[in-house]
């Protein structure tokens, strides 16, 4: 059975994608070596799975359905612009997510389900964010960093009421995402 490159994520509403598209367009005015994300593909990753069998995805979906029924819909607030590891040496440019116990609890549940199905624990601490760009080189990076630091991304709150299992296919033109399962929280 072929393996599926996949991840577990939260969807991003269309109106927020539009706001982020405008922000990306503004940052693209600085000619730099950044691969900007297509706003239509934006998502908040809860857990990257890597290559897994379809049978694992189906088992994961069933387990998540049971466990996520204990979580109620909640608001997520997206705010600010940041960089990993730092603005002094950016590799990833992101929109931040306000710390929230409901989101943290949801991510912990997802992690526990994945570990319970035999996968290794994630080696990095969870830091909720939306990746909007990946730095590939240093051309005009100082100008881009200065512009990014001057931009204000006002807080936007959205309702989280489902979790996605997404297939990621790598292509020369970029990755393509397909939702395999959409799992509702307790509605």
JOSUL-V357205 format. One record per residue. N is the residue number from 1. SS is DSSP state (@ for helix, = for strand, . for the rest). PSI is psi in whole degrees, 0 to 359 (none if undefined). D_FIRST is the distance of its C-alpha to the first C-alpha in Angstrom with 2 decimals. Layout:
BEGIN
[[N	SS	PSI	D_FIRST] [N	SS	PSI	D_FIRST]]
END
This chain:
BEGIN
[[1	.	130	0.00] [2	.	149	3.83] [3	=	147	6.55] [4	=	127	9.45] [5	=	123	12.93] [6	=	169	14.93] [7	=	165	18.25] [8	=	132	20.59] [9	=	170	23.81] [10	=	140	26.96] [11	=	159	27.83] [12	.	125	30.99] [13	.	153	33.46] [14	@	320	34.56] [15	@	325	38.14] [16	@	320	37.15] [17	@	322	34.92] [18	@	316	38.07] [19	@	318	40.19] [20	@	324	37.77] [21	@	318	37.58] [22	@	320	41.38] [23	@	313	41.31] [24	@	316	38.84] [25	@	320	41.05] [26	@	315	44.05] [27	@	330	42.46] [28	.	348	41.35] [29	.	341	45.05] [30	.	115	45.14] [31	.	106	43.60] [32	.	170	41.33] [33	.	66	38.18] [34	=	132	36.01] [35	=	107	32.75] [36	=	141	33.36] [37	.	147	30.61] [38	.	120	30.40] [39	@	333	31.96] [40	@	339	29.64] [41	@	2	26.69] [42	.	141	28.65] [43	=	161	27.26] [44	=	107	28.16] [45	=	127	25.31] [46	=	326	25.33] [47	=	122	22.41] [48	=	134	20.06] [49	=	332	16.66] [50	=	209	15.23] [51	=	120	11.56] [52	=	156	9.75] [53	=	154	6.63] [54	@	324	7.49] [55	@	323	8.73] [56	@	317	10.96] [57	@	318	12.23] [58	@	317	13.23] [59	@	319	14.92] [60	@	315	16.52] [61	@	314	17.82] [62	@	316	19.43] [63	@	317	20.99] [64	@	320	22.31] [65	@	318	23.79] [66	@	313	25.78] [67	@	325	26.97] [68	@	347	27.74] [69	.	346	29.99] [70	.	354	32.45] [71	.	135	32.74] [72	=	153	35.11] [73	.	149	35.04] [74	=	166	36.96] [75	=	142	38.28] [76	=	134	36.91] [77	=	120	39.48] [78	=	133	38.49] [79	=	146	41.30] [80	=	166	42.34] [81	=	138	40.86] [82	=	182	39.83] [83	=	145	38.18] [84	=	139	36.10] [85	.	328	37.41] [86	.	168	40.85] [87	@	336	42.75] [88	@	331	44.41] [89	@	65	41.10] [90	.	137	38.67] [91	.	328	35.04] [92	=	135	33.74] [93	=	134	35.96] [94	=	162	35.31] [95	=	132	36.78] [96	=	165	37.56] [97	=	127	36.99] [98	.	136	39.87] [99	.	134	39.27] [100	.	132	38.72] [101	@	326	38.18] [102	@	317	36.10] [103	@	316	33.59] [104	@	317	33.64] [105	@	319	33.14] [106	@	315	30.19] [107	@	320	28.51] [108	@	319	29.31] [109	@	314	27.73] [110	@	313	24.48] [111	@	317	24.59] [112	@	320	25.41] [113	@	314	22.52] [114	@	315	20.02] [115	@	319	21.84] [116	@	337	22.00] [117	.	12	18.22] [118	.	6	18.39] [119	.	155	18.34] [120	.	152	21.34] [121	.	142	24.32] [122	.	134	24.77] [123	.	346	27.20] [124	.	147	29.19] [125	.	142	31.48] [126	.	129	30.62] [127	.	101	32.86] [128	.	128	32.45] [129	=	165	32.83] [130	=	116	31.75] [131	=	124	31.09] [132	=	345	33.11] [133	=	151	33.37] [134	=	123	32.33] [135	=	125	35.22] [136	.	345	34.59] [137	.	188	38.18] [138	.	1	41.78] [139	.	120	43.45] [140	.	25	45.71] [141	@	324	43.80] [142	@	319	47.13] [143	@	317	48.02] [144	@	316	44.64] [145	@	316	44.91] [146	@	317	48.46] [147	@	314	47.49] [148	@	321	44.54] [149	@	336	46.89] [150	@	348	49.38] [151	.	139	46.99] [152	.	121	47.09] [153	.	101	44.04] [154	.	146	45.62] [155	.	137	43.77] [156	=	124	41.65] [157	=	137	40.54] [158	=	159	37.67] [159	=	129	36.33] [160	=	118	33.00] [161	.	6	31.77] [162	=	162	27.97] [163	=	141	25.00] [164	=	144	22.00] [165	=	123	18.35] [166	=	137	17.74] [167	=	135	15.03] [168	=	118	16.63] [169	=	127	16.04] [170	.	130	18.32] [171	.	159	20.53] [172	.	325	23.83] [173	.	356	25.81] [174	.	173	24.24] [175	.	152	21.40] [176	=	134	20.46] [177	=	137	19.82] [178	=	125	18.40] [179	=	123	19.15] [180	=	317	16.32] [181	=	142	18.75] [182	=	118	22.49] [183	=	117	23.89] [184	=	149	27.69] [185	.	175	30.05] [186	=	109	32.68] [187	.	none	34.64]]
END
